[in-house]
Amino acid sequence: MKRYRRWIAAGLVVVGSSVSRESLVASGEVRWLSFETIDQSALPIVRARLNGSGGHRLVLDAGFNDFVLDTTIVDGSGLKLVDQGEVAEIDFYGKKEKVSVAYLQKLEIGEVEFQGVRTLLVEGEDGTGIGGIRSYGRIGRELLEPLRLTIHYPRRLLYLEASPADEVPEGGVAFQSAGRFLMVPVQLVTKAEAVEEVLFVVDAGTSSTVIDRKWATEVGLAPKDATAATIERMQIGSFEAEGFPVLLGVMNELPYDGQPVGVIGADLLLSSAITYDFAKDRIWLVKVES
């Protein structure tokens, strides 16, 4: 089969195919990558190659902007980075801090290769080690922007590809950035069959789907002192979840901008397949039957 290299953006190479993605899926030639997760999280942890060495565990995080490496892996592996004396400010551990910036020659995730990657260097474990799988970095949207990422959670497989220029499947919704997170429009049906159209953050790193307690009380989703509720129906594009339990919390106390009413967490994502098309600012959710 004829192969080619396609330059999508400065510093990015995707090894693709001259035939359609549908025919590749049908023939079994699409190269899905296995990933890991820690408990109560839907953040995929993949094996990546850094300057040709690895697989090093890195988190793929659509709710994060930068590419980050832990100094432990940089120092411990003798990884050579180009340091131009730059410094950046980052909010990685819940507080802002200044970190060093360096440049990685090459990052490879499956068939996707990034070159000259701007890298923020942080000290300290990012929380995955508590869940039993230690990762050493985080891949954010700055690198993922030209791509489409599909994550099939029940099978623990993902696929990363160039965003097709002329392909926009039906059933998705547009997302917008809210700080470092993504927000999507959600339709909620209350017990009185009223439809509420609101915005939710998609956060694969949080364990539970949460709705603001005050808002839920005002629209009749839950009594005043409740800590949990059941949503009759939740719809995100063509995706529907019925009789879905959620926690009630105080959204303005959580680290989300854009005044969302709720957050979609791992409890919903882990039973689904989700596609992020970063180039088109769209998300598709598909329910996976158990």
matplotlib code that plots the C-alpha trace (Angstrom):
import matplotlib.pyplot as plt

x = [0.0, 1.3, 2.4, 3.3, 4.5, 2.2, 3.4, 0.5, 2.1, 5.6, 7.4, 4.7, 4.8, 2.0, 2.6, -0.7, -2.4, -3.5, -6.8, -9.7, -9.7, -13.0, -11.3, -8.4, -10.7, -12.5, -9.2, -7.9, -4.9, -5.6, -2.9, -4.6, -2.4, -3.0, -3.1, -3.4, -5.4, -5.2, -8.3, -11.1, -9.5, -10.1, -6.8, -5.0, -1.4, 0.6, 4.1, 6.1, 9.6, 11.7, 14.6, 14.3, 14.3, 11.4, 8.5, 8.2, 4.8, 3.1, -0.4, -2.6, -4.6, -7.1, -7.7, -4.1, -2.2, 1.5, 3.9, 5.6, 8.3, 9.3, 13.0, 13.3, 13.0, 15.2, 18.0, 17.6, 17.7, 20.4, 17.9, 19.5, 17.3, 18.2, 18.1, 17.9, 17.5, 13.7, 11.3, 7.5, 4.8, 2.6, -0.3, 0.4, -0.1, -2.9, -0.6, 1.4, 5.1, 8.0, 9.6, 12.4, 11.7, 13.8, 13.3, 13.0, 14.3, 11.7, 8.6, 6.9, 3.5, 2.7, 2.9, 2.8, 6.1, 6.6, 9.9, 11.4, 8.9, 8.8, 9.0, 8.3, 10.4, 8.7, 9.9, 7.7, 5.2, 2.0, -0.4, -0.5, 2.0, -0.7, -2.8, -0.1, 1.1, 3.9, 3.9, 6.7, 5.0, 1.9, 0.9, -1.5, -3.5, -0.6, 0.7, -2.7, -4.2, -3.8, -5.0, -8.0, -7.9, -10.2, -10.3, -12.2, -12.2, -13.7, -11.1, -8.3, -7.3, -6.8, -6.1, -4.2, -4.4, -4.4, -7.7, -9.3, -9.9, -13.2, -14.7, -17.1, -19.1, -22.6, -23.6, -20.8, -20.8, -18.5, -16.3, -14.9, -11.9, -12.5, -9.1, -7.2, -10.3, -12.8, -16.5, -19.4, -23.1, -25.3, -29.1, -30.5, -34.1, -35.6, -38.2, -40.8, -39.7, -38.3, -35.1, -32.2, -29.4, -26.2, -22.4, -20.3, -16.6, -15.1, -12.5, -11.1, -9.0, -11.8, -13.6, -17.3, -19.8, -20.8, -23.6, -23.8, -26.0, -27.6, -28.5, -29.8, -32.1, -33.3, -34.4, -35.9, -33.3, -32.7, -34.0, -32.1, -29.9, -29.2, -25.6, -26.5, -29.2, -30.2, -30.5, -33.5, -31.6, -28.4, -27.7, -24.4, -24.9, -26.2, -25.0, -27.6, -27.3, -30.5, -31.0, -27.5, -26.4, -24.4, -22.9, -23.9, -21.2, -20.3, -18.9, -17.3, -15.1, -13.7, -10.8, -13.0, -13.5, -16.4, -19.2, -20.1, -23.1, -21.3, -18.3, -18.3, -15.9, -14.4, -17.6, -19.3, -16.3, -15.0, -18.1, -17.9, -15.7, -14.8, -13.3, -11.7, -11.1, -8.8, -8.5, -12.3, -13.1, -15.5, -16.2, -18.1, -19.3, -20.5, -22.1, -20.3, -22.6, -21.2]
y = [0.0, 3.4, 5.5, 9.2, 11.7, 14.7, 17.9, 19.4, 22.1, 23.2, 20.5, 17.8, 14.7, 12.2, 8.9, 8.4, 6.5, 7.4, 5.5, 6.4, 5.9, 3.9, 1.3, 1.1, 0.4, -2.3, -4.0, -3.8, -1.6, 1.3, 1.2, 1.7, 2.2, 0.7, 2.9, 2.7, 4.7, 5.0, 4.4, 7.0, 8.8, 8.7, 10.3, 8.0, 7.2, 6.2, 5.0, 7.6, 7.8, 10.8, 11.6, 8.0, 6.3, 4.9, 4.0, 6.5, 6.9, 10.2, 11.5, 12.6, 15.5, 17.5, 19.7, 20.9, 23.3, 22.6, 19.7, 19.0, 16.6, 15.6, 16.5, 12.9, 11.4, 14.1, 13.7, 9.9, 9.0, 11.4, 13.0, 15.8, 19.0, 22.3, 25.0, 28.6, 30.1, 30.6, 30.6, 30.1, 30.4, 27.3, 26.2, 22.5, 21.6, 24.0, 27.0, 29.1, 28.6, 29.5, 26.6, 26.2, 25.8, 23.6, 21.9, 18.2, 17.2, 14.5, 13.1, 10.0, 8.6, 5.6, 6.9, 10.6, 12.4, 15.9, 17.7, 20.6, 20.3, 23.2, 21.5, 22.8, 21.1, 20.4, 18.8, 16.4, 13.6, 14.6, 12.4, 9.3, 7.5, 7.5, 5.4, 2.9, 4.0, 6.6, 8.9, 11.3, 14.0, 15.5, 16.1, 19.0, 20.7, 22.8, 19.7, 18.1, 21.1, 19.7, 16.3, 14.1, 11.8, 8.9, 7.1, 3.8, 3.4, -0.1, -1.5, 0.7, 1.7, 5.1, 6.4, 9.6, 11.0, 14.1, 15.9, 15.1, 18.4, 17.5, 15.1, 16.3, 13.4, 14.1, 13.9, 15.9, 19.2, 22.2, 22.8, 26.0, 26.6, 27.7, 28.4, 25.2, 23.0, 22.3, 23.1, 21.6, 22.3, 19.7, 19.2, 18.0, 16.7, 17.2, 15.1, 17.6, 16.9, 20.4, 20.7, 22.8, 23.7, 24.4, 24.2, 21.4, 21.1, 17.8, 16.8, 13.2, 13.7, 14.0, 10.9, 11.9, 13.9, 16.9, 19.5, 22.8, 22.2, 25.7, 25.4, 21.9, 23.1, 26.1, 24.0, 21.2, 18.5, 18.0, 19.1, 21.9, 19.7, 16.9, 15.8, 13.7, 13.4, 11.3, 12.9, 11.6, 12.2, 13.9, 14.6, 15.8, 16.0, 12.5, 10.9, 10.2, 8.9, 8.1, 7.7, 8.9, 9.6, 12.7, 14.4, 17.9, 20.4, 24.1, 24.8, 28.1, 26.4, 24.1, 25.1, 25.8, 29.1, 30.0, 29.6, 25.9, 24.3, 21.0, 18.8, 15.5, 13.1, 9.6, 7.8, 8.8, 8.7, 5.3, 3.6, 5.5, 6.2, 9.9, 11.7, 15.1, 16.9, 19.7, 21.2, 21.6, 22.3, 19.4, 16.4, 13.2, 10.9, 7.3, 5.0, 1.6, -1.3, -3.6]
z = [0.0, -0.9, 2.1, 2.4, 4.9, 5.4, 7.0, 9.0, 11.0, 11.8, 13.7, 13.2, 10.9, 10.6, 8.7, 7.0, 4.1, 0.7, 1.2, 3.4, 7.1, 6.8, 4.5, 7.0, 9.8, 7.8, 6.8, 10.4, 9.3, 11.5, 14.2, 17.5, 20.5, 23.9, 26.9, 30.7, 33.2, 37.0, 39.2, 39.0, 36.1, 32.3, 31.4, 28.9, 29.7, 26.6, 25.8, 23.9, 22.5, 23.4, 21.0, 19.8, 23.3, 25.3, 25.8, 28.5, 30.1, 29.3, 29.9, 27.0, 28.5, 26.4, 29.5, 29.6, 27.3, 27.3, 26.9, 30.2, 31.3, 34.8, 35.5, 36.9, 33.4, 31.9, 34.4, 34.9, 31.2, 30.1, 27.8, 25.8, 25.5, 24.0, 26.7, 25.4, 28.9, 28.7, 31.6, 31.7, 34.2, 34.7, 36.9, 37.1, 40.8, 41.6, 42.1, 39.6, 39.4, 37.1, 35.3, 32.8, 29.1, 26.8, 23.4, 22.7, 19.3, 18.7, 20.3, 18.9, 19.8, 17.6, 14.0, 15.0, 15.2, 16.6, 16.1, 18.0, 20.8, 23.3, 26.7, 30.2, 32.9, 36.3, 39.4, 41.3, 40.7, 38.8, 40.9, 38.6, 40.9, 43.7, 41.3, 40.8, 37.3, 37.3, 34.3, 33.6, 31.5, 30.0, 26.4, 26.1, 23.3, 22.1, 20.3, 19.6, 17.8, 14.2, 15.1, 15.8, 18.9, 19.3, 22.7, 23.0, 26.8, 27.2, 24.9, 26.3, 22.8, 21.1, 17.7, 16.8, 13.3, 11.1, 11.2, 7.8, 6.0, 4.5, 7.0, 9.7, 11.1, 12.3, 16.0, 17.4, 19.3, 19.1, 22.2, 23.5, 25.7, 29.3, 30.7, 30.2, 30.0, 27.3, 27.6, 25.6, 25.3, 27.1, 27.1, 30.4, 30.8, 34.2, 35.9, 34.7, 31.1, 30.8, 28.7, 30.0, 27.7, 29.6, 29.4, 31.0, 31.3, 30.0, 32.5, 32.1, 35.2, 37.6, 38.9, 38.9, 36.9, 39.0, 38.7, 40.6, 43.6, 43.6, 39.9, 40.3, 43.1, 41.1, 38.1, 40.3, 39.6, 43.3, 46.8, 48.5, 50.9, 48.4, 47.7, 44.6, 41.9, 39.0, 35.6, 33.6, 30.3, 29.3, 25.7, 24.1, 20.3, 19.4, 22.6, 25.3, 28.9, 30.7, 34.5, 35.1, 38.7, 39.4, 42.4, 43.5, 44.3, 44.2, 40.7, 41.6, 44.1, 41.3, 39.0, 35.9, 34.0, 31.8, 34.4, 33.5, 35.2, 35.6, 34.8, 32.8, 34.6, 34.3, 35.4, 32.1, 29.8, 30.9, 29.5, 26.2, 23.2, 22.6, 19.6, 20.0, 16.7, 17.8, 14.4, 14.1, 17.8, 17.9, 20.2, 19.5, 22.3, 21.5, 24.0, 24.1, 24.9, 27.6]

ax = plt.figure().add_subplot(projection="3d")
ax.plot(x, y, z, "-o")
ax.set_aspect("equal")
plt.show()
